[in-house]
Structures are given as C-alpha cells and as structure tokens.
Amino acid sequence: MARLLLDRTFDEILDLLVEARDCATAMRRRPVARRIGVAEIRASSEALRVTSRLTHAMAWVMVQKAVHAGEITPEEASAEEHRLGGQSVCLTEAEAEMLADLPPRLDSLLTRSLAIYRRIERLDRLREAHLSS
C-alpha cells in the first residue's frame, strides 16, 4: 500500500513538473515588452514557488522510496536533510490581488502544487510520529 501511494505521488509530482516546465516555456515565448512589468515579475516569482514546492516534494518521495527499497534506514530518512524542506517559501501564499493577473495555467499549478506539498507535509509528520512511538 505505501509503495503504491509513493509511486502514484511520484507520478503526480512528475506530471506537475512537466506541466510547470511547459508553462514556463510558454511564458518565455510571449512577446517581450520593452520593460518587464510587475505582472511578469510576480508570474516569475510564483512559477519559482511552484518549482520549489514540487522539487521539495519529489525529494521527500524519493527518500521514502529509498527506505522501501532498503537503500536507507527509516532512521536515516528521519535526518533533517531528508525531511521535507522549504516551508518558508513553499507554504507562503501570495495575496489574492497579487495573483489576479497571473496566467490561468500558472494559477492552477500554484493551487495543485500547494495541495501536493501540504499532503507530503502531512505524510512527513505522520511518518515521524509513527517512528517516535
């Protein structure tokens, strides 16, 4: 069961990473204005937040897969460097008015990347609680 959950989560994160890459590529292909405006800076910043959430989540899943494969011990996986990182960036949400002019595809990625990051955060807490009991 845990292995299946990890495999599905891995696939979901990978799909979102590919979609984020495609979204970033599409954003770069838009005609370049003489000056970069606030909207473009916000979009770039939020695209980086999506990438950060997904890469931290992917790293956590890969550590858990390594535990299940017997490559590392559960205790090694509990080391701080293997725990879910990036909370200060990944859990911060921009205010609604700052997100109003984001491309709809990026807005969707923000919502879905936050959901998966929060799911991984809950799994990380559950895993640590299980190991300490």
N, C-alpha and C positions, 0 to 999 in steps of 0.2 A: 504493500500500500504506500509506504513512504517513498519507495523508489519511483512508483508511478506518479506520485504527486510532484516529486523533484523533476522527473522527465517532462511532465506537462508544463510545469512552471518554467523550466529551461527553454522549452519550445516557445512558450508565450513571450518570454523576455526577448528571445532571439527574433521573433517576428516583429516585436515592437522596435527593436534596434534597427532592423532593416527598414521599417516604415519611417523611423526617425531620420535615418540616412537619406532616404528618398525625399522626405520633406525638406531637409536641409539643402539637398541638391536643387530642388525646385525653387527654394527661396533664393539661392545664389543665381539662378538663371533669370530671375526677374530683371527687367531693365534697371540699370544702375542710374540713380539720380546724381546730380552734381554733388549733393551733400547727403550724408547719411542722417536721417532724422531720428527723433526719439522713438518712433514706432519700430524702426528697423533695429535699433539698439535693444529695445525691450524684447523683440522677437528673438534676437540672437541670444540674449541672456536666458530667456525661457527655454530655448532649444538646448542650451548647455545644461539647464536644470533637468530636462528630460533625459539627456545622455548620462548625467551623473546618477540619477535615480536608477536607471536601467543597468549601468555598469556595476554599481554597488550591489544591486540585487543579484545580478548574474554571478559576481564573485562569491557571494554568500551561497548561492545554489551550487556552484562548482565545489566549494569546500564541503558541503553536505554530501554531494555525490562522491567525493573522495573518501569520506567517512564510510559510506555504504559500500564502497568498493574495497575497503580495507587498506587504503593507501595512507590514511592518517587515523589517529585515535579520536574518539569523541572529546577527550581532554585537550588534545592538540587543537581541535576545531574551536574549543572554547577560549583559546588565547585571544587577547584583544585584537591582534592584527587579522584574525579570521572572523571576527564578529562583523555584523552589518555596520558599515561606516557611513559617514556623510550626512548625519541627521541635520546638522545646522543648515545645510544647503537643500537637502532633499525634502525635508518636511516643511520648509518655508513656502508659503503660497503668496503670490503677488495679490494685491488688492484688485477687486473686480474691475474697477475703472482703468487700471493699468493693463488689463488683459482684453479690454473691449475691442481693440483694433488688431488683435492677433489673427493670423490666418486660421480658419476653422479647423484645418487639419492639425496644426500645432496645438490649438486649444484642446482638441480631442486627445492628442498624445500626452499633454500635461495631465489631464484627468486620469487617463489609463495608467500612466507611469506612476502617479501618486498612489493609485489604488494598489498596484502590484508592490510598490515599495512598502506601503503600510501592511500588506499581507505578509511580506517577508519579515518585517519588524515584529509582527505578532508571532510568527513561527520561531524567530530567534529567541524571543522572550520565553515562549513555551519550552523550547529545547533546553534553554539554560535552567529553567525551573525544574524540568524533569531530571537533568543531570545533578542538580544540587539536592534533590530529595532522596 
